[in-house]
């Protein structure tokens, strides 16, 4: 490993010894996202009873799932975290006990590469190869995960092909298909309305109309889909929904198609002279019913929640006004990737008036946080609390994307409490687990949030469980994971009532 990238990795995750269950080829590559806490693991395990420090609450009943990159083969070109083969880690909690299993997501690309025993697809840093099937770059399904119609559905950041897995065994079940759709692709952040059981999704691409929006029935059939015409290719990452509406994003952070056509590379630029646009459409509405609202230029990765207040639509989320920080020349060929992954964002609120067209927007707080979650029972209706991950900035040593603290916000007041994971300990997105049998009549923060953490000093991992009403108390229980889990992306909580019927 060259001095340059070893120094970066040292600053980020401590020393990088030879780790168990990793491929030898990672030590040939100068990329901090392949080392230390980010290093892939090859082991797929099934452990029926895990060690628990503390006591699991009696009313905690369900399963925690986390998706993330875990490359099986040495990358063909430069490696980006979005290129790593998806792997799902699952911790099941029932009757005061916890069990674990993990599995690769058997995407078409991974299965083909296994047959060749080497990487075939290039990654998102290119160059793209349009002679390959489905995607000119590797569709890894490594980004998000939800449970819909009895199946886990992992998805990819770049609107790839969704897959499905058995939520209890992690058995791979092939491509996820909404019956009645003519397209296969789906954005990473499709949402489940726990009230109706519907899947609310969108898709985007490089060809007109550039976006589609749709709703699937709880039984997996298509209820509604409509083309959304945009001015050109965009890279929307998320959407929001209320009881009656969906909020779509048209943001000024996108790529130059001429560069893509001529050089088979996607180069992203933030266009500070173009407003952010938010399209509010009735959940089952047509393209002519969409209302567009212009806001200050920004990029949004993740929405916390949206709801209706009379004529107003409220959207809480994390806003970035610098989605592409200046790249450091000393970081060489990976400089733009490293800069993009150094996420700068803060808690923010937008308000849109459907009667007057008025827009109000502003900070909830300025702390650098993202990967924000709420109590899923309240999705689409008024909520107060959100659970974010604190992210160190570059001048704080944040050379790579990692989470060093859990932050609970009261979004109505901007007040927060937080828990520091500790030096060299990195957490995960923290889904909310409502107490068994909870509904919207229950207290909003009556439940638990949990973070899958990895300690870079000991190379051990555990699921830390917090009482959502008092996260400053620290974890009330810690479930020891039988091997190191690499730092990853998104997590999901499935209620036991939905898993064990």
Phi and psi in degrees as a GROMACS rama.xvg file:
@    title "Ramachandran Plot"
@    xaxis  label "Phi"
@    yaxis  label "Psi"
@TYPE xy
-69.0001  156.93  UNK-2
-57.8036  -41.2423  UNK-3
-56.25  -56.0587  UNK-4
-77.189  -26.4188  UNK-5
-65.3705  -39.1081  UNK-6
-60.6844  -43.842  UNK-7
-61.2638  -45.9034  UNK-8
-65.5134  -40.1448  UNK-9
-57.1263  -45.0364  UNK-10
-67.0075  -32.0789  UNK-11
-83.4414  -45.9908  UNK-12
-134.743  16.3914  UNK-13
80.1357  -167.971  UNK-14
-63.4665  154.286  UNK-15
-121.481  75.6809  UNK-16
-73.4468  170.61  UNK-17
-63.8943  119.936  UNK-18
-99.4697  150.303  UNK-19
-69.8614  152.247  UNK-20
58.4827  36.6146  UNK-21
-126.641  158.917  UNK-22
-83.0638  142.294  UNK-23
-62.6516  -27.9137  UNK-24
-65.1909  -19.8363  UNK-25
-63.7215  -25.7944  UNK-26
-78.7572  -5.47799  UNK-27
-88.6234  -12.1176  UNK-28
-110.859  134.259  UNK-29
-88.1562  75.9433  UNK-30
-146.526  114.14  UNK-31
-63.2647  -19.636  UNK-32
-80.7812  7.47235  UNK-33
-118.768  7.2056  UNK-34
-126.775  161.45  UNK-35
57.6511  -126.775  UNK-36
-65.3566  -16.8471  UNK-37
-96.4685  -7.86615  UNK-38
-61.3475  135.715  UNK-39
-67.2196  155.819  UNK-40
-117.518  142.407  UNK-41
-97.7677  -14.1348  UNK-42
-78.1738  134.939  UNK-43
-113.372  117.322  UNK-44
-119.864  161.171  UNK-45
-140.902  112.322  UNK-46
-122.666  121.941  UNK-47
-78.9318  -30.3099  UNK-48
-139.938  120.729  UNK-49
-99.1648  154.12  UNK-50
-69.5997  134.774  UNK-51
-123.107  127.05  UNK-52
-97.2847  120.891  UNK-53
95.5199  -156.533  UNK-54
-135.556  130.07  UNK-55
-71.566  132.529  UNK-56
-62.9569  144.596  UNK-57
-63.6996  -30.2552  UNK-58
-94.2088  12.4491  UNK-59
-96.7582  114.403  UNK-60
-146.213  108.811  UNK-61
157.05  -153.742  UNK-62
-142.054  138.856  UNK-63
-100.837  130.158  UNK-64
-124.576  139.658  UNK-65
-136.156  131.142  UNK-66
-103.176  155.102  UNK-67
-179.764  170.177  UNK-68
-77.9327  137.643  UNK-69
-153.187  74.396  UNK-70
-61.2199  135.402  UNK-71
-88.9555  -34.6838  UNK-72
-120.261  157.146  UNK-73
-58.5867  127.235  UNK-74
-57.9907  145.699  UNK-75
-70.3803  -38.1174  UNK-76
-130.028  -153.164  UNK-77
-62.4189  143.423  UNK-78
-100.957  132.676  UNK-79
-118.53  145.99  UNK-80
-55.6321  -27.6528  UNK-81
-68.257  -12.7432  UNK-82
-85.7057  -16.7738  UNK-83
-68.8317  135.58  UNK-84
-55.1025  135.579  UNK-85
-67.0306  138.38  UNK-86
-135.136  132.709  UNK-87
-102.923  130.755  UNK-88
-110.712  131.302  UNK-89
-127.644  132.258  UNK-90
-121.228  119.733  UNK-91
-101.035  130.829  UNK-92
-123.446  121.956  UNK-93
-159.734  133.731  UNK-94
55.2314  38.1403  UNK-95
75.2504  10.6458  UNK-96
-125.968  160.125  UNK-97
-131.893  142.149  UNK-98
-130.836  165.864  UNK-99
-140.527  146.42  UNK-100
-156.187  158.897  UNK-101
-144.29  156.236  UNK-102
-156.711  141.233  UNK-103
-61.6982  151.067  UNK-104
-89.5968  119.644  UNK-105
-83.8532  72.307  UNK-106
-68.8402  163.183  UNK-107
-60.7175  -39.2752  UNK-108
-65.2427  -44.7533  UNK-109
-64.2671  -42.161  UNK-110
-62.4713  -38.3658  UNK-111
-67.124  -40.5114  UNK-112
-68.2539  -34.9119  UNK-113
-61.0814  -39.7241  UNK-114
-65.9328  -28.3666  UNK-115
-94.1176  -13.9248  UNK-116
59.8517  35.3461  UNK-117
-167.86  163.086  UNK-118
-68.1922  138.313  UNK-119
-115.576  -44.3294  UNK-120
-83.3857  141.706  UNK-121
-74.288  168.291  UNK-122
-99.2919  -172.928  UNK-123
-67.0467  -17.6827  UNK-124
-82.574  -2.21855  UNK-125
76.8474  -169.953  UNK-126
-71.7101  145.789  UNK-127
-67.5138  148.429  UNK-128
-123.979  98.992  UNK-129
-78.3927  -0.180693  UNK-130
-82.7681  -11.238  UNK-131
-84.5547  152.663  UNK-132
-73.7283  152.117  UNK-133
68.4855  -59.5004  UNK-134
-138.223  144.462  UNK-135
-80.3725  -7.07198  UNK-136
-129.879  168.68  UNK-137
-76.1243  121.765  UNK-138
-88.5735  105.632  UNK-139
-101.471  -13.397  UNK-140
57.0453  34.9977  UNK-141
-102.88  10.4103  UNK-142
-102.552  -62.5424  UNK-143
-119.243  169.521  UNK-144
-155.841  134.494  UNK-145
-135.587  168.216  UNK-146
-113.642  126.581  UNK-147
-143.711  132.878  UNK-148
51.4066  40.2044  UNK-149
83.2277  2.87424  UNK-150
-127.061  148.576  UNK-151
-76.188  138.33  UNK-152
-126.071  98.9881  UNK-153
-82.8858  145.431  UNK-154
-136.638  169.067  UNK-155
-117.061  149.713  UNK-156
-54.5932  -36.0312  UNK-157
-98.8267  37.5374  UNK-158
52.0366  62.3052  UNK-159
-92.8828  -159.35  UNK-160
-90.7905  120.555  UNK-161
-75.2495  152.17  UNK-162
-120.817  176.491  UNK-163
-138.975  148.181  UNK-164
-139.332  152.232  UNK-165
-70.3685  124.753  UNK-166
-69.2562  -19.881  UNK-167
-94.2278  -30.7995  UNK-168
-112.777  -14.3415  UNK-169
63.4294  18.104  UNK-170
-59.1913  131.119  UNK-171
-76.3396  133.558  UNK-172
-121.287  16.8299  UNK-173
87.132  -161.781  UNK-174
-70.1625  136.958  UNK-175
-83.9122  128.962  UNK-176
-130.475  124.764  UNK-177
-83.0871  112.196  UNK-178
-63.3548  123.48  UNK-179
111.273  -15.4809  UNK-180
-81.8071  146.786  UNK-181
-95.2067  -16.2112  UNK-182
-103.54  154.522  UNK-183
-100.315  -30.5571  UNK-184
-71.2623  154.816  UNK-185
-155.974  142.352  UNK-186
-66.0767  162.735  UNK-187
-61.8852  -44.871  UNK-188
-101.897  71.0263  UNK-189
-82.9311  152.208  UNK-190
-123.775  149.171  UNK-191
-105.928  125.919  UNK-192
-86.5712  106.068  UNK-193
-65.5454  -18.963  UNK-194
-75.3511  -43.4313  UNK-195
-102.438  -17.4175  UNK-196
80.5476  5.27467  UNK-197
-80.5811  152.665  UNK-198
-100.662  123.858  UNK-199
-110.375  120.657  UNK-200
-139.23  166.025  UNK-201
-146.091  165.949  UNK-202
-140.438  151.395  UNK-203
-145.8  163.729  UNK-204
-168.665  -172.044  UNK-205
-91.69  1.03853  UNK-206
-120.002  147.29  UNK-207
-57.8957  142.65  UNK-208
-85.453  5.14163  UNK-209
81.0404  -15.3255  UNK-210
-153.614  144.529  UNK-211
-127.547  151.879  UNK-212
-131.26  140.454  UNK-213
-155.527  171.009  UNK-214
-134.78  132.523  UNK-215
-108.555  141.735  UNK-216
-67.1171  159.453  UNK-217
-57.0108  -23.7204  UNK-218
-87.4901  6.14571  UNK-219
90.2552  7.11332  UNK-220
-96.4856  155.177  UNK-221
-75.1189  128.465  UNK-222
-99.4179  -37.3162  UNK-223
-158.299  138.842  UNK-224
-153.639  140.493  UNK-225
-146.899  143.685  UNK-226
-75.5055  139.475  UNK-227
-117.635  112.42  UNK-228
-80.988  125.193  UNK-229
-116.939  170.097  UNK-230
-73.361  -16.822  UNK-231
177.306  -174.96  UNK-232
-61.9779  138.348  UNK-233
-133.822  170.049  UNK-234
-126.671  61.1138  UNK-235
-66.0276  140.738  UNK-236
-105.702  -24.3812  UNK-237
-147.956  174.661  UNK-238
-145.76  169.156  UNK-239
-128.703  162.145  UNK-240
-145.527  151.889  UNK-241
-117.389  -170.309  UNK-242
-58.8554  -38.7422  UNK-243
-117.877  -10.9055  UNK-244
-132.77  161.944  UNK-245
-124.349  141.528  UNK-246
-111.725  115.746  UNK-247
-102.105  151.76  UNK-248
-114.042  130.951  UNK-249
-124.881  97.7623  UNK-250
-112.895  149.378  UNK-251
-83.1295  39.7004  UNK-252
-126.437  98.9493  UNK-253
-153.632  177.601  UNK-254
-102.015  162.749  UNK-255
-90.1797  115.37  UNK-256
-66.852  -29.7063  UNK-257
-65.849  -40.3272  UNK-258
-63.8654  -42.3997  UNK-259
-62.2672  -44.7316  UNK-260
-66.2442  -40.5044  UNK-261
-88.73  -24.9941  UNK-262
-126.849  0.847149  UNK-263
54.2921  38.5247  UNK-264
-133.759  142.666  UNK-265
-101.931  115.113  UNK-266
-111.583  116.872  UNK-267
-89.8464  141.614  UNK-268
-135.622  144.286  UNK-269
-98.0692  117.029  UNK-270
-95.326  93.5538  UNK-271
-69.4595  -11.9181  UNK-272
-94.9771  2.44533  UNK-273
-111.652  129.677  UNK-274
-70.2141  156.246  UNK-275
-76.6228  139.083  UNK-276
-119.772  139.047  UNK-277
-123.353  121.718  UNK-278
-100.197  118.56  UNK-279
-102.492  118.75  UNK-280
-126.992  138.968  UNK-281
-53.8732  145.072  UNK-282
-51.4354  -38.0828  UNK-283
-113.292  28.944  UNK-284
-85.1844  163.902  UNK-285
-90.0975  169.252  UNK-286
-59.4018  -32.1862  UNK-287
-72.3256  -14.9041  UNK-288
-89.93  -5.36692  UNK-289
-72.0513  140.286  UNK-290
-115.032  123.952  UNK-291
-99.8791  137.772  UNK-292
-124.657  129.097  UNK-293
-89.3746  136.581  UNK-294
-134.662  177.316  UNK-295
-61.0402  144.519  UNK-296
-58.9586  133.54  UNK-297
-167.257  174.896  UNK-298
-125.888  143.851  UNK-299
-125.896  123.325  UNK-300
-85.7138  -52.5884  UNK-301
-135.524  132.833  UNK-302
-90.1985  138.812  UNK-303
-82.713  -55.5361  UNK-304
-167.262  161.005  UNK-305
-137.431  152.444  UNK-306
-160.653  171.066  UNK-307
-104.774  137.295  UNK-308
-132.836  88.1791  UNK-309
63.7218  -123.113  UNK-310
-81.0534  -4.78864  UNK-311
-96.3021  142.438  UNK-312
-109.179  127.016  UNK-313
-109.047  135.399  UNK-314
-131.344  121.546  UNK-315
-103.824  139.957  UNK-316
-172.151  -168.698  UNK-317
-111.421  128.52  UNK-318
-111.457  136.604  UNK-319
-116.679  126.959  UNK-320
-103.299  7.32949  UNK-321
-145.069  64.265  UNK-322
-71.3532  -13.6992  UNK-323
-130.794  81.5638  UNK-324
-60.7314  160.889  UNK-325
-59.8277  133.01  UNK-326
-78.6361  146.575  UNK-327
-93.6933  119.924  UNK-328
-58.8279  -32.8486  UNK-329
-65.4343  -14.0252  UNK-330
-88.3923  0.670238  UNK-331
65.0517  -141.016  UNK-332
-64.5072  -20.7638  UNK-333
-93.3737  5.61476  UNK-334
-60.2634  -41.7094  UNK-335
-71.27  -38.3856  UNK-336
-63.1424  -46.3494  UNK-337
-62.6785  -38.3355  UNK-338
-66.2532  -44.7777  UNK-339
-61.7872  -40.0108  UNK-340
-75.051  -14.3134  UNK-341
-80.366  82.7809  UNK-342
-71.507  127.793  UNK-343
-118.149  118.366  UNK-344
-160.974  161.142  UNK-345
-146.603  162.834  UNK-346
-69.638  131.641  UNK-347
-147.387  155.389  UNK-348
-132.029  133.445  UNK-349
-114.679  145.3  UNK-350
-133.357  130.463  UNK-351
-123.754  128.522  UNK-352
-99.1771  114.869  UNK-353
-72.368  -19.7983  UNK-354
-86.7894  -41.0033  UNK-355
-107.156  -16.9297  UNK-356
82.2602  3.02709  UNK-357
-67.8979  146.476  UNK-358
-124.349  135.584  UNK-359
-128.57  134.1  UNK-360
-147.941  153.759  UNK-361
176.052  166.682  UNK-362
-67.0206  141.256  UNK-363
-87.6536  -37.9581  UNK-364
-163.148  165.272  UNK-365
-112.141  8.35009  UNK-366
-66.2886  141.515  UNK-367
-76.9759  99.2786  UNK-368
-138.601  159.6  UNK-369
-163.958  -165.848  UNK-370
49.2689  58.9582  UNK-371
-91.8038  134.818  UNK-372
-133.023  157.985  UNK-373
-132.404  177.761  UNK-374
-66.1104  112.374  UNK-375
-60.6805  -24.0846  UNK-376
-58.4294  -30.0085  UNK-377
-94.7088  0.925901  UNK-378
-57.6515  130.41  UNK-379
89.901  -7.8205  UNK-380
-128.023  169.421  UNK-381
-56.8091  127.998  UNK-382
-135.011  162.738  UNK-383
-117.965  -36.7269  UNK-384
-102.485  143.956  UNK-385
-139.812  147.377  UNK-386
-118.268  112.418  UNK-387
-111.988  164.736  UNK-388
-104.542  131.725  UNK-389
-81.4848  134.317  UNK-390
-122.791  122.329  UNK-391
-68.7817  136.927  UNK-392
-77.3452  169.526  UNK-393
-57.6535  -44.3229  UNK-394
-71.6167  -9.81524  UNK-395
-97.6692  9.91466  UNK-396
94.4704  8.99608  UNK-397
-82.2113  71.6118  UNK-398
-76.462  -27.4907  UNK-399
-127.55  162.301  UNK-400
-73.1166  120.756  UNK-401
-158.382  161.008  UNK-402
-112.124  120.383  UNK-403
-110.143  3.56356  UNK-404
-164.435  154.668  UNK-405
-103.978  130.718  UNK-406
-123.638  125.27  UNK-407
-103.19  119.859  UNK-408
-101.237  142.39  UNK-409
-96.4105  102.151  UNK-410
-71.4821  -14.1719  UNK-411
-77.7165  -28.2396  UNK-412
-113.246  -18.9032  UNK-413
82.9518  -3.70848  UNK-414
-74.2652  152.137  UNK-415
-148.33  159.825  UNK-416
-126.258  155.48  UNK-417
-145.618  161.459  UNK-418
-129.408  127.173  UNK-419
-87.8615  125.147  UNK-420
-66.5756  -24.9535  UNK-421
113.262  160.216  UNK-422
-59.8001  122.7  UNK-423
74.5414  12.1545  UNK-424
-112.047  128.24  UNK-425
-122.811  130.359  UNK-426
-96.5042  -170.589  UNK-427
-128.715  171.021  UNK-428
-54.0225  140.903  UNK-429
-114.545  95.2212  UNK-430
-68.5122  154.365  UNK-431
-92.1741  132.957  UNK-432
-111.651  101.371  UNK-433
-64.5055  151.291  UNK-434
-60.7063  155.454  UNK-435
-55.0211  126.634  UNK-436
84.0166  6.17864  UNK-437
-68.0985  151.844  UNK-438
-143.597  -170.219  UNK-439
-70.6561  -11.2922  UNK-440
-83.5603  -9.87685  UNK-441
-79.5157  163.066  UNK-442
-63.2049  133.808  UNK-443
-57.883  -42.1483  UNK-444
-99.6741  23.03  UNK-445
-82.3962  96.8916  UNK-446
164.316  -154.935  UNK-447
-137.093  150.86  UNK-448
-121.229  149.687  UNK-449
-140.247  143.465  UNK-450
-128.855  130.258  UNK-451
-88.0551  106.197  UNK-452
-108.447  151.207  UNK-453
-126.295  131.363  UNK-454
-96.6471  114.993  UNK-455
-77.5511  -5.19617  UNK-456
-86.3058  -31.9028  UNK-457
-116.626  -8.78471  UNK-458
56.8895  40.8273  UNK-459
-117.464  157.784  UNK-460
-130.471  153.283  UNK-461
-155.869  155.804  UNK-462
-94.3967  115.665  UNK-463
-95.8934  127.979  UNK-464
-112.328  126.624  UNK-465
-115.542  143.432  UNK-466
-71.3504  117.447  UNK-467
-61.7203  -22.8067  UNK-468
-81.6375  -10.9313  UNK-469
-153.422  68.729  UNK-470
-70.2625  -22.8214  UNK-471
-64.7775  -16.9688  UNK-472
-68.1282  -21.2974  UNK-473
89.846  177.851  UNK-474
-64.4346  132.977  UNK-475
-87.0365  -16.5031  UNK-476
-153.084  147.288  UNK-477
-131.482  118.198  UNK-478
-96.4856  116.746  UNK-479
-76.8783  127.644  UNK-480
-92.6184  137.993  UNK-481
-71.4052  -6.6234  UNK-482
-152.011  169.073  UNK-483
-67.6137  133.932  UNK-484
-107.235  121.804  UNK-485
-61.888  151.988  UNK-486
-55.8596  137.279  UNK-487
-136.805  -155.288  UNK-488
-110.276  -102.467  UNK-489
-101.549  155.417  UNK-490
-129.016  161.914  UNK-491
-146.842  145.254  UNK-492
-113.243  127.483  UNK-493
-107.279  129.464  UNK-494
-67.3403  141.884  UNK-495
-59.4654  -31.6832  UNK-496
-61.4563  -28.4681  UNK-497
-88.4374  -20.0894  UNK-498
-91.727  -46.7142  UNK-499
-113.223  82.2233  UNK-500
